[in-house]
């Protein structure tokens, strides 16, 4: 009779434990294998984490049903990455492993069939690198410094102004990595940036196999891309934050583009930071990681200042003769803004129209108007499920909630007093588009926001058209703020920037500076000079003054000084326990109980629970409490003990989650 062994298996269940199963020596299996096991009344796919002693009597253990051999065994460094993420973000290892696998690999369905590539492409053809120009001195210096670190872990911040050619640096480094037979991983914050970077990569590496991974991919395509990466068939893996969770057997370089972007933080399930996970991934692989951005996050800047990261600067634009745009503020205290657009902005657009150049009007608010109201009684259209107003959308005559997605028809009259004269308050992209169409009837106006980009491929097609000069005036949201290169765009006008300054979030100034620097950087990327006009009632605000001077370093240092005096990250480490229930008091009661569950050490501060700024969302009332500590290890140690005690304390009808290193507090 074959000898029996015990496999410790991670399953996708909300329990922080591994499950023991028996397997005989005739069925080879070990850490990293996917297995089918009985669990309750049905079978599940799990991942073997360890082989060892049973935690219960072996007579009580069930045998493994079968070992799946249709995909590569998950490597040891990948399993170590999963252990790190589960431990740091306080999630069960089984849930963490499941979140990292494409849905098809954690289901009982067979994997989709596809003919394997005839060649692994480790030969010379895949390494052919096509580029149009030689790097400038700053690019060459950055490339040389990072190249010298290939084969060892080191973190570099590539701080390049907008248009400085960061992508060219990435491509040349990737060419070196591919020439040694290793793989490269490149991360971007948003799906919308993936097609543009993919096209650039395919142009530079025409024979290389590139796997693209993001959440919008159809299941079969995502599975094939994952398998290409895990088998080593793909030399380059390009994707959003989930791509960092992909096994890469020969990883030689990690690139995180726009590292400051909040989109790298997952906001549900395993709430991990894709950027921070990428640093850990590079550490485990023993390879360098490049964090690229024009506006580093303050955490990254702080790490450079502390000597943990190496700073490499690209202070000039890559195109000869191209300069950073001139930034000016338009003082709304002295300039009237009819229909939301001040006269200097309209004059500047008119001048670009006359010269055949493009203008961008940036307003980070989609829809027609943020509020529909009744002037007679003060009624405003609100969402029944959220503590928020419904946004008026003119194209399909609907009111929509941008928090939960609820929508309804525009009422014929005020539901409170019967007044039929309902007025839109404020402006979104649709209303600005309408205003510009009236003021510039001869202009080709292109609006780009999440509404106009709903159809698959619509955004990529529109951006390509803009690059070819199709469009005189662009109206857009943050979708246009980063990564795009429009040769003929010479003017950026920013509307409604002040709303972010009035936020209670201590990160609001940092985010606004990043957004405005990024969107302003779309202008003047060739020989024609660029200009940025920012409408504001606070032209003397230090953030706007730093923006005018293009002084990120000065802005960052002033922000860090404020953070240090106020006791905010990166000088302390944070976690947030969030709860939601049908009634706010139930969520608050759970949080008050949780705060007293175990003794809190002196090194950790637990603050009183408070309702969220937007208290009701999708029909649930929400509250949170924040924890802080100057010591990351002390906070982690407390969270481990505390989170283990939390599930038993949850009252019926209360949902909760723990967010480590939170970046959103709404």
Steps between C-alpha positions, in 0.01 A plus 500: 500500500648840402617726782270792579610861535317808629458800272423841649266668250390865462132532407297804404304524826488789752689304767860571593620138491627233266316169455660157529443226242653158445679393185695185422852493360372360174343841428790750500405840636676773695500873574370701204281226352132563440283220636132410505380417850165421665373787715159467657250367248703595192848509355732801485829592338774582748874563496745286696702721733691241698551129560522406865338373814125499538340742744231238578494118507568362150198270537282812476665628182357464151716412202583736214270429204758578232806709420462750214790499256352728230696809613853559631567429866487826696863583588645546847555876464136543395381308806726715717345812344153369587607435861633856523182656359272290722702585810548871428145574386343272763314268262466120504770335288238303306315818398828666408610210277157486334502876432833462320381228261283558191144372561552206264794367702302491820195330346433134422463579129780376273736770376436631148708327235744689281784394276828559677754733335752312290786695655549622856653810339811488715703525178637818350198595288285586802765741622501725191445853630368775274540862610489830320764705679793489740439581866592847625766533773254480792329193352837335429613563858180346643525198268864446594432523873210251491682267256785473748252366756349228278520167678452650848213660690499878510221755486537803272274804476511631143380855561445639152301809411207445264630425152852416622505159334455263794355236265817507288700420815265210579531360147881510493522330839251233389710441186801426723296265718358310202850458357593301812201266459304651789148645522380853569187610686353847427205636699272791413230640733198485269365279223467808276879540490566137406426512121725803450795345685438162336522661155828668598640170633396304190660760277824484700504118530333371181595134557457481878204327656304747714234389748241763595312459828218711644154446647307600186641211296266223396557190716666287231738780393598568860564130563719467190700812592552369855614162368740664252655694788512207742655263244763756410374528141429873538812714520305811602196513728306826486199573714324672786557419868374140470792419266736519799331185633604294195775235525807594296773232511778720356411846630787743438342848524185663641371838379216692667390792283316793666588345836319777691160410358229402750371237254784272609315446830236226487184619675321169560588143597876482544565873545860500385714771346618387157803728527605371844433140395722560195788614724463183705479293181827648370662432837401131486615472137830676571454757225477880478171688498446839336226729634433761232304823536507877461331544839621235748278398788618655824568149635738432211665843531544437872665162426743675264579760763565220752737324259284192448436586133745653251384818324568539127385825337390580145475881521448576129250403235618229263402677176771756408367852541195397705462681832269465797183707453461839659249470786281797592213540742179678400368684806124444517470774762568757227410308181136408445449145379188502284375143455803382701765632258691824573581746221879429498422131446261571213750740341775238524278235337410746223870567434573126470207457263645773278839324493357155437615368841308289750369604841399285798240614752543285810222459757510194720123462518303305243133547421314822424462646849573358847163614641144543370312736730180697551556870567147537642538267799866395502441134413798324340493159331665255737579131482266287710784256570792740561575823688563670167327699228398346171698631204310631198602336170363685201583256218242243612295727732572301818600567858782272617678433827876483445543303822261205468391523134129555572317701236158643426319722252508877545177601681257724312452714811637542850371207710477730804320812372401419142714774341578405138798735471778269620853634456838327463763626744872474429668360192626170371664398174171485307399853597845640418485321164160659431629846601808474277290379207291818532804726530706330226249360249774433244711291742525124504438421867589161646384400847687224684367363828372168630165557329645559154749212544249232606519295180789258462785661311330842486763675711794359302340602168423851625852551634651384170280747315606785727864411439433533125353846554130401495354751742559867579377516860516203735283489811604234746541361847791317662490249215702759305735596781785257457703303253357648181708679237308741276752673269276795409363578848635833629240620752356340815231685695408367844153564644367436851842429654408665829254228606787260574675759719193522724502125569550368854740231367861580591608356164287743296778754429743222399245348263397833352862596431558162330183528290569857387868433426404190301217659301703818444781284369285399202569844345805619308663159455652601164653823370189717555499649850234378742286694744292395802228725641355407840179672608503554877384728780820422692787595265731561797460146638844335541390204289415723201819702549711181493313390187578831326871451582497129400648444844400150604792463743410820688134399511586150625725630775235745623239223498728265691562769761123542541449122522772464763358776721146359466603136556393364161663244267775443406609597854245260649345179368125460475224244476123551491227268623185568301151373567166533324147407600142592419508741797793722589475421872557129431824577314611745770419250779710233328794738470472610864501135608791421269708782648475331843551138385862465607745713691652772281874549549639846570668501157163484319232770500137395436274796425127520566271374224338761274253483209643523148475838326258332259324308775242310298616317189298246300244482781751426776610734780878514539742587778869447573767525763864578426808349662846660494847411617846643447623139477386286208600172675308603814188579296528173308540297819192661651296456180581126485366439850210742460378373160496143636260615772281715274282243318345376823399854596301584186132552571246358259450722196836677539763463230855607574845509348848606601695732268876519562667815363164652399497780245125576489296626796169600335 
